[in-house]
Amino acid sequence: MSFATGGLLLNESVEVARLHVPTEAWDVTLQRALEEGVTSLPKAASRRRTLREIVNRISMLDEAELEFLVDGADRQDQQALLWLAACRAYRFVREFATEVIHERFLSFQFDLPLDSFDVLFSAKAEWDEGLAGISPTTRAKHREAGMEWSKASAF
């Protein structure tokens, strides 16, 4: 459930994608991003955690998608690509997109009530001990991030 770290982190994600060389391992890109100060977070641990999350997400994009993210996409397309990367990286985000956002879109319900996250979370937590064990504070943080991300999905 680490998807709540920093929202989409659009600017930082594009910069990390720009640093990535297609033939190198993503941990090399992560190290270069740390050295070049891609984020301006004050604590080294926060910078490392945030950049690790960015790498986890954008590593889900293929070469053509990464190239488009860096060179061809406008801001809205960049948000859509990062949403796609998040859906690929995090099962819960993917299930939220397919089970909640997609269904609401198909039924012409273009609003996204806050309880949409809670309903899906509760249903999934019944079958997943990891989700069931998440504290209310952490759940609220993920709810906020999930709803923020869904706004970027062009819903």
N, C-alpha and C positions, 0 to 999 in steps of 0.2 A: 504493500500500500504506500510505497514511497512516492507515488505520483503527485502528492500534494506539495512537494518541494518546489516552490517558486513559480507556480503556474506554468505557462508555456515557455517562459524564458526565451522569448523570440529573438531579441537582439544578440544575446549570448549564444544561442543555438546556431544562428546564422554565422557568427564569428568562428565558432568551433568547427562547423562544417567547412568554412573557408580554409581553416588550418589543416584539415584532414587531407592526406595524400592517399589516393585510392589503393596503393600497394602496401601501405603500412598498417600495422595493428592499431586498433583504437586506443590501446593504453599508451602508445607513443603520442598520439594526438592529445590525449588527456594530459600527459606530462608537458607537452609544448604549450597547451592552453594555460596550464598553471604557471609556467615560466613566463609567459607573455602577459599575464594578468588580464585575462579575458573578462573576469568579473571584478567588481570593485568592492566586494564584501570585505569587511575589516579583519575577520578571523580566518586563519589558514584552514582550519577544519571546515568552516562553512564554505569556503571557496572550493575545497576539494570535494565535499559532498555534493555541492551544486553542479560542478563540472562533471562529476561521475554520473549524476542523473541525466545531464544533457547528453553525454556520450551514450548512455544506456538507451536513450530515446532515439537519437538521430542515427545510431548504428543500425536501426531497424529499416532505414531507407536504403534503396539500392543506389547505384552510382548515378543513374540518370535523374533520380529524384533529388539526390544531394546537389547535383550540378544545377538543376532548376531552382532549388532552394536558394543557392548562392548567387546565381547569375541571371536567372530569367523571371523569377517570381516577384510579383508585387507583394505588398504587405498582407493582403487578404489571402493570396495563394500560399505565402509563407506560413500563415496561421493554419491553413488547411493541411499543409504538409506536416506541420508539427503535431496537429491533432491526429493525423493518420499514424505518425510515428508513435504517439502515446497509445493509441489503440492497439498497435502491434506489440508494444512493450509491456502493457499492463492489461491483464485479462479482465479485471473489473471495469476498467475504462472502456474496453472493447464491448463488454456485455452491456454496459450502460448505453453506449452508442447504438447497439443493435436492438436491444430490448426496450429501451425507453425512447430515445430520440427518434430512431427510425419509425417506430410504431406511431408516435405522435405526428410525425411528418406525413405518414401514409393516411392518417385519419384527419388531416388538415387542422390539427391542433398545434398551432405554431408558438404557443406559450410553453414554458417549461417550469411548472410549479416546483418550489423548493422541496416539497415532500416526494417528488419523483425519485430523488436520490435515496431518501429514507426507505421508501417502499422496496426498491430493488435491494438495498443493503440488507434490510431485514429478511427478505426472502432468501438471499444468498447466505446470510449468516446462519440460517437454520440448517444448512448443509455443509458449512465450512467452519471448522473450529477456530481457524485463524481469524476469520472475520468476526466470529462470535466473541472472541477474546479482546477485541479492540476497545479501548476505553472510550467513554462518551466524548472526552475532549478531542482525542485523535479522530474519532468518527466525525465530529463537527468540523474539524480542520479539513478532512477529506471531502466532506460535503461541500464546503465553501470552494475548494479547489475544483472539484468536479463540475460545479455549476458555472464557475468562471470559464473553465475549459470548454464547456458545451456552448457558451456564447460565441466562442471562436470557431465553432464547427460550421458556421454559415447556416445554422438552423433557423 
